[in-house]
Structure formats: C-alpha cells, structure tokens
C-alpha cells in the first residue's frame, strides 16, 4: 500500500447469533445476519466507488481464512488485536501510521448513510484540522481520523464503550490534548430495533442510489417493524 491516505474498515466476521444480537431479538438471527452482511458489502462498494485505499480490519483475529472466503483475496486484510475496542482501534491506527500512510480514517461497517462525500470531507478536513469525528445519533461515533503527526492514542483508553457519552468524552479528550477537530454530519448506526426503524423511515423518503441494504430492508424488514 503506497497511498498516503487510508481508510480502516472495522468488520466482524458474520456468524449467526454473533452479529447484531440486539436486533436479532426483534427480526430474527437470520435477518440480522443478512442485514449485517449487506451493510459490510455496501461499505466496501462505497469505498471502491470513491477510490479510497482501504484495509479490512477484522475480528476474531483467527478468522482470516473465513474473511477471504467470504469477501475474496483482493483486499488488504489485518486482524484486530487488543483486549477491548479501544485497544483494537489504537493498534489499527498505529499499524497504519507505521507505513507510508499520513492520513487515516477508521470507520464502522454498520452505517448505511456513510457516503463517499462524507469520506472526502473527512480527508479534506485533515488538511487544516488535527482530527475528524463523525457522531452517531446514539452518542457514539461512526468515524474518527487523524494525521500521522496528530494521532492521539490516549483518547481510546479507559472508555466505557457502547454508551451514550462516548463521542462527548472523546471530544473532551481531544480538546484537552489541544486538538482542532472537524465534526462531520450525524448519522445512524444500526444496533437496535429503533435504529432500524429510523433507517427504514430514511429509506422510504430517499432518492439515493439503490444498495444491498436498502433492497434487503424493503424486501424483508418493513412489514415486521411498521
């Protein structure tokens, strides 16, 4: 990888009963699994459309063969390593910045509203800002990025993840570190049935290009949630 920009896509290998467990209680394990698979594939398609160099950072760390069997051999794969999400994010950035990469973004794989335009905005902001963050409407964030010389690993430590204060605490830590931060538009990540209802309402009024996730929602989930 010789490009100085990099998107790190965090992906969990999809196993029935191990992805989107909160959603599965309402839509069933099969539907939750299919929804997650479609969101991952859409995220990859979006990155390819934007011609962004990216690496797929997967968990569990012993799932490389399964990942390549699912998505193919063409991509740059790295396993997630660390005791918790913060450690894994810290390590992913550190590995990216140990190469020629000068600007890196880390994104989740369950944000159907994430577009090439938002990724471009994030990279463009790093010309003048030290960090960039994309707030999620549940209080977390769907994207975070740094330049190599502004990477601040301490912001990931001792965080209570999957709570409504993660983004606010992260912004406070960046401010305390004297980092100038660009804030992206708020988006919905899909973890709960309420998130899915929000996404369905957005899809209903959307004129955006069709996607696997949109088609799946239209075909399989609308009737069970309305």
Secondary structure, 3 states (H helix, E strand, C coil): CCCCEEEEEEEECCCCCCCCHHHHHHHCHHHHHHHHHHHHHHHHHHHHHCCCCEEEEEECCCCHHHHHHHHCCCCEEEECCCCCHHHHHHHHHHHHHCCCCCEEEEECCCCCCCCHHHHHHHHHHCCCCCEEEEEECCCCEEEEEEEHHHCCHHHHCCCCCCCCCHHHHHHHHHHHCCCCEEEEEEECCCCCHHHHHHHHHHHHCCCCCCCHHHHHHHHHHHHHHC
